[in-house]
Every structure is written in structure tokens, then in C-alpha cells.
Amino acid sequence: MLAISMLIVGIALISAIPASRADANSPSAAEAQQLLALVNDYRAQYNLKPLTISAPLQAAAEWMAQDMAENDSVNHMDSRGRRTAARLADFGYVHNAWMGENLASGARTPEASWPFGRAR
């Protein structure tokens, strides 16, 4: 189940914690794939290429979800004072493209978290 879902829009990121480390509130790999499918179905409507899961972005999302949970916060700035681009660079993701971050709290399913990541 998704306690906190984080979606980096425009780059391939779905937040998930591997089942070996998952607890009752952590998303499963299957839920991450479901959310990715929702994102890619939406992108296909606009003739955009599908996204894939990226290991560095995955690690950054997992860390950020844990940081927000530990600090009872939903914020784009983490507890170390980093914003999205700096945090992603620290996890080995350096890209010259636009990056954005959508945060959703309290969603219990991929379907429930998806409206937070969709363009309005």
C-alpha cells in the first residue's frame, strides 16, 4: 500500500521499496509497475514515449519517501535542505532536462495516487 507516493514527472521514476525491505505501508514492486502503467497509458494519449524505472531515480525516491515519513513532512525540500535536482545528483542522476516532482500523501493504491501526477 502507498503511504507516500512520489512521482518525478518527465523522467522515469516510480517510488517503490523492494519486497525484502517493505513494511505494511511500503509500496510493492507490483504497485510501482501499476503506477508506471498508468503514467505510460496517459503519455500514450499524447503520443509520448513510455517511461521506464531508473535505478538512481528509484533510490532517490525511496530515500525521499523515508525522509518525509521520518520527519512527518510532505515537502520538496528534504531534511538535508536539498531540492529535487540536488538530491537526484547526489544519487547519481545528472541530466540536462527539466525535472519536476509531484508528491502525494495518503494514497493507498496506485490509482488513488495517480491524479496527483497527472497534468491538469
PyRosetta script that sets phi, psi and omega in degrees:
from pyrosetta import init, pose_from_sequence

init()
pose = pose_from_sequence("MLAISMLIVGIALISAIPASRADANSPSAAEAQQLLALVNDYRAQYNLKPLTISAPLQAAAEWMAQDMAENDSVNHMDSRGRRTAARLADFGYVHNAWMGENLASGARTPEASWPFGRAR")
pose.set_psi(1, 149.4)
pose.set_omega(1, -177.6)
pose.set_phi(2, -93.4)
pose.set_psi(2, 113.4)
pose.set_omega(2, 173.8)
pose.set_phi(3, -85.0)
pose.set_psi(3, -46.1)
pose.set_omega(3, 176.0)
pose.set_phi(4, -135.7)
pose.set_psi(4, 128.2)
pose.set_omega(4, 179.4)
pose.set_phi(5, -116.5)
pose.set_psi(5, 134.6)
pose.set_omega(5, 179.6)
pose.set_phi(6, -125.2)
pose.set_psi(6, 132.4)
pose.set_omega(6, -177.9)
pose.set_phi(7, -128.3)
pose.set_psi(7, 121.9)
pose.set_omega(7, 173.6)
pose.set_phi(8, -92.0)
pose.set_psi(8, 112.5)
pose.set_omega(8, -174.4)
pose.set_phi(9, -81.7)
pose.set_psi(9, 138.6)
pose.set_omega(9, 177.0)
pose.set_phi(10, 88.9)
pose.set_psi(10, -12.2)
pose.set_omega(10, 175.2)
pose.set_phi(11, -133.4)
pose.set_psi(11, 157.2)
pose.set_omega(11, -166.3)
pose.set_phi(12, -79.7)
pose.set_psi(12, 90.5)
pose.set_omega(12, 179.6)
pose.set_phi(13, -140.9)
pose.set_psi(13, 128.7)
pose.set_omega(13, 168.8)
pose.set_phi(14, -130.9)
pose.set_psi(14, 129.5)
pose.set_omega(14, -179.0)
pose.set_phi(15, -77.6)
pose.set_psi(15, 125.8)
pose.set_omega(15, 175.6)
pose.set_phi(16, -157.7)
pose.set_psi(16, 146.9)
pose.set_omega(16, 175.3)
pose.set_phi(17, -111.1)
pose.set_psi(17, 129.1)
pose.set_omega(17, -179.1)
pose.set_phi(18, -52.8)
pose.set_psi(18, 147.6)
pose.set_omega(18, -176.2)
pose.set_phi(19, -55.0)
pose.set_psi(19, -31.2)
pose.set_omega(19, -179.2)
pose.set_phi(20, -65.0)
pose.set_psi(20, -24.2)
pose.set_omega(20, -179.9)
pose.set_phi(21, -110.2)
pose.set_psi(21, -0.9)
pose.set_omega(21, -173.4)
pose.set_phi(22, -71.6)
pose.set_psi(22, 146.5)
pose.set_omega(22, 169.0)
pose.set_phi(23, -116.9)
pose.set_psi(23, -172.4)
pose.set_omega(23, -174.0)
pose.set_phi(24, -61.9)
pose.set_psi(24, -24.4)
pose.set_omega(24, -178.2)
pose.set_phi(25, -101.5)
pose.set_psi(25, 1.1)
pose.set_omega(25, -177.6)
pose.set_phi(26, -89.2)
pose.set_psi(26, 144.2)
pose.set_omega(26, 176.9)
pose.set_phi(27, -72.0)
pose.set_psi(27, 146.3)
pose.set_omega(27, 177.0)
pose.set_phi(28, -87.3)
pose.set_psi(28, 166.5)
pose.set_omega(28, 175.4)
pose.set_phi(29, -60.8)
pose.set_psi(29, -36.3)
pose.set_omega(29, 178.4)
pose.set_phi(30, -63.7)
pose.set_psi(30, -40.3)
pose.set_omega(30, 177.7)
pose.set_phi(31, -66.4)
pose.set_psi(31, -37.8)
pose.set_omega(31, 176.4)
pose.set_phi(32, -61.8)
pose.set_psi(32, -42.4)
pose.set_omega(32, 177.9)
pose.set_phi(33, -65.2)
pose.set_psi(33, -37.2)
pose.set_omega(33, 177.7)
pose.set_phi(34, -63.5)
pose.set_psi(34, -43.3)
pose.set_omega(34, 178.8)
pose.set_phi(35, -65.6)
pose.set_psi(35, -41.2)
pose.set_omega(35, 177.2)
pose.set_phi(36, -60.5)
pose.set_psi(36, -40.4)
pose.set_omega(36, 178.0)
pose.set_phi(37, -62.9)
pose.set_psi(37, -40.6)
pose.set_omega(37, 177.1)
pose.set_phi(38, -62.4)
pose.set_psi(38, -43.9)
pose.set_omega(38, 178.7)
pose.set_phi(39, -61.6)
pose.set_psi(39, -47.5)
pose.set_omega(39, -176.7)
pose.set_phi(40, -69.8)
pose.set_psi(40, -33.5)
pose.set_omega(40, 174.2)
pose.set_phi(41, -62.4)
pose.set_psi(41, -42.1)
pose.set_omega(41, 178.0)
pose.set_phi(42, -64.2)
pose.set_psi(42, -45.2)
pose.set_omega(42, 179.7)
pose.set_phi(43, -62.1)
pose.set_psi(43, -37.4)
pose.set_omega(43, -179.2)
pose.set_phi(44, -61.6)
pose.set_psi(44, -32.0)
pose.set_omega(44, 177.9)
pose.set_phi(45, -61.0)
pose.set_psi(45, -22.9)
pose.set_omega(45, -178.1)
pose.set_phi(46, -112.2)
pose.set_psi(46, 18.4)
pose.set_omega(46, 179.2)
pose.set_phi(47, 56.5)
pose.set_psi(47, 36.8)
pose.set_omega(47, 177.2)
pose.set_phi(48, -99.8)
pose.set_psi(48, 148.6)
pose.set_omega(48, 179.9)
pose.set_phi(49, -66.4)
pose.set_psi(49, 148.9)
pose.set_omega(49, 177.9)
pose.set_phi(50, -70.1)
pose.set_psi(50, 152.8)
pose.set_omega(50, 175.4)
pose.set_phi(51, -93.9)
pose.set_psi(51, 161.2)
pose.set_omega(51, 175.7)
pose.set_phi(52, -129.7)
pose.set_psi(52, 165.4)
pose.set_omega(52, 178.2)
pose.set_phi(53, -80.1)
pose.set_psi(53, 134.1)
pose.set_omega(53, -179.4)
pose.set_phi(54, -112.0)
pose.set_psi(54, 129.3)
pose.set_omega(54, -177.9)
pose.set_phi(55, -58.2)
pose.set_psi(55, -47.8)
pose.set_omega(55, 179.3)
pose.set_phi(56, -63.5)
pose.set_psi(56, -39.2)
pose.set_omega(56, 179.6)
pose.set_phi(57, -69.8)
pose.set_psi(57, -36.9)
pose.set_omega(57, 176.7)
pose.set_phi(58, -60.4)
pose.set_psi(58, -47.1)
pose.set_omega(58, -179.6)
pose.set_phi(59, -62.8)
pose.set_psi(59, -41.7)
pose.set_omega(59, 178.9)
pose.set_phi(60, -63.9)
pose.set_psi(60, -40.5)
pose.set_omega(60, 179.9)
pose.set_phi(61, -67.2)
pose.set_psi(61, -42.2)
pose.set_omega(61, 178.3)
pose.set_phi(62, -61.1)
pose.set_psi(62, -45.6)
pose.set_omega(62, -179.5)
pose.set_phi(63, -62.3)
pose.set_psi(63, -44.9)
pose.set_omega(63, -177.5)
pose.set_phi(64, -65.6)
pose.set_psi(64, -41.7)
pose.set_omega(64, 178.2)
pose.set_phi(65, -60.6)
pose.set_psi(65, -43.3)
pose.set_omega(65, 178.4)
pose.set_phi(66, -65.1)
pose.set_psi(66, -42.3)
pose.set_omega(66, 179.7)
pose.set_phi(67, -61.8)
pose.set_psi(67, -44.7)
pose.set_omega(67, 178.9)
pose.set_phi(68, -64.9)
pose.set_psi(68, -41.2)
pose.set_omega(68, 179.9)
pose.set_phi(69, -64.2)
pose.set_psi(69, -45.3)
pose.set_omega(69, -179.3)
pose.set_phi(70, -64.6)
pose.set_psi(70, -30.2)
pose.set_omega(70, -176.3)
pose.set_phi(71, -103.6)
pose.set_psi(71, 8.8)
pose.set_omega(71, 179.1)
pose.set_phi(72, 47.2)
pose.set_psi(72, 52.8)
pose.set_omega(72, -174.4)
pose.set_phi(73, -141.9)
pose.set_psi(73, 144.0)
pose.set_omega(73, 169.4)
pose.set_phi(74, -122.8)
pose.set_psi(74, 102.5)
pose.set_omega(74, -171.5)
pose.set_phi(75, -152.3)
pose.set_psi(75, 148.9)
pose.set_omega(75, 177.0)
pose.set_phi(76, -75.8)
pose.set_psi(76, -19.5)
pose.set_omega(76, 175.8)
pose.set_phi(77, -95.1)
pose.set_psi(77, 129.3)
pose.set_omega(77, -179.0)
pose.set_phi(78, -83.3)
pose.set_psi(78, 178.5)
pose.set_omega(78, -176.6)
pose.set_phi(79, -67.2)
pose.set_psi(79, -13.7)
pose.set_omega(79, 177.3)
pose.set_phi(80, -95.4)
pose.set_psi(80, 3.6)
pose.set_omega(80, 178.0)
pose.set_phi(81, 85.3)
pose.set_psi(81, 11.3)
pose.set_omega(81, -179.3)
pose.set_phi(82, -91.9)
pose.set_psi(82, 142.8)
pose.set_omega(82, 170.7)
pose.set_phi(83, -95.2)
pose.set_psi(83, -179.8)
pose.set_omega(83, -171.8)
pose.set_phi(84, -51.7)
pose.set_psi(84, -55.7)
pose.set_omega(84, -174.9)
pose.set_phi(85, -59.7)
pose.set_psi(85, -43.1)
pose.set_omega(85, -179.8)
pose.set_phi(86, -66.1)
pose.set_psi(86, -41.8)
pose.set_omega(86, 179.6)
pose.set_phi(87, -64.1)
pose.set_psi(87, -44.0)
pose.set_omega(87, 179.5)
pose.set_phi(88, -63.2)
pose.set_psi(88, -40.6)
pose.set_omega(88, 177.8)
pose.set_phi(89, -61.9)
pose.set_psi(89, -39.8)
pose.set_omega(89, 179.0)
pose.set_phi(90, -64.7)
pose.set_psi(90, -23.4)
pose.set_omega(90, 177.1)
pose.set_phi(91, -95.7)
pose.set_psi(91, 10.5)
pose.set_omega(91, 174.1)
pose.set_phi(92, 92.1)
pose.set_psi(92, 8.1)
pose.set_omega(92, 179.0)
pose.set_phi(93, -103.5)
pose.set_psi(93, 108.5)
pose.set_omega(93, 177.1)
pose.set_phi(94, -121.5)
pose.set_psi(94, 120.2)
pose.set_omega(94, -175.9)
pose.set_phi(95, -145.8)
pose.set_psi(95, 143.4)
pose.set_omega(95, -177.9)
pose.set_phi(96, -92.1)
pose.set_psi(96, 19.4)
pose.set_omega(96, 179.9)
pose.set_phi(97, -97.6)
pose.set_psi(97, 164.4)
pose.set_omega(97, 173.9)
pose.set_phi(98, -63.8)
pose.set_psi(98, 140.3)
pose.set_omega(98, 177.6)
pose.set_phi(99, -128.1)
pose.set_psi(99, 142.8)
pose.set_omega(99, 174.7)
pose.set_phi(100, -139.1)
pose.set_psi(100, 165.3)
pose.set_omega(100, -176.8)
pose.set_phi(101, -140.5)
pose.set_psi(101, 128.6)
pose.set_omega(101, 173.4)
pose.set_phi(102, -114.3)
pose.set_psi(102, 132.7)
pose.set_omega(102, 179.9)
pose.set_phi(103, -115.5)
pose.set_psi(103, 140.2)
pose.set_omega(103, 176.5)
pose.set_phi(104, -134.4)
pose.set_psi(104, 135.6)
pose.set_omega(104, 179.9)
pose.set_phi(105, -120.8)
pose.set_psi(105, 140.0)
pose.set_omega(105, 174.1)
pose.set_phi(106, 90.2)
pose.set_psi(106, -5.3)
pose.set_omega(106, 178.5)
pose.set_phi(107, -71.1)
pose.set_psi(107, 135.4)
pose.set_omega(107, -177.2)
pose.set_phi(108, -103.8)
pose.set_psi(108, -10.3)
pose.set_omega(108, -180.0)
pose.set_phi(109, -138.8)
pose.set_psi(109, 159.5)
pose.set_omega(109, 175.1)
pose.set_phi(110, -57.3)
pose.set_psi(110, -39.8)
pose.set_omega(110, -179.9)
pose.set_phi(111, -62.9)
pose.set_psi(111, -37.6)
pose.set_omega(111, -179.7)
pose.set_phi(112, -72.1)
pose.set_psi(112, -30.9)
pose.set_omega(112, -179.6)
pose.set_phi(113, -83.6)
pose.set_psi(113, -23.3)
pose.set_omega(113, -175.0)
pose.set_phi(114, -59.5)
pose.set_psi(114, -40.2)
pose.set_omega(114, 179.9)
pose.set_phi(115, -56.5)
pose.set_psi(115, -25.5)
pose.set_omega(115, 178.8)
pose.set_phi(116, -70.8)
pose.set_psi(116, -22.0)
pose.set_omega(116, -177.7)
pose.set_phi(117, -100.5)
pose.set_psi(117, -6.9)
pose.set_omega(117, -175.0)
pose.set_phi(118, -87.8)
pose.set_psi(118, 141.0)
pose.set_omega(118, 176.3)
pose.set_phi(119, -63.7)
pose.set_psi(119, 142.6)
pose.set_omega(119, -179.9)
pose.set_phi(120, -98.0)
pose.dump_pdb("model.pdb")
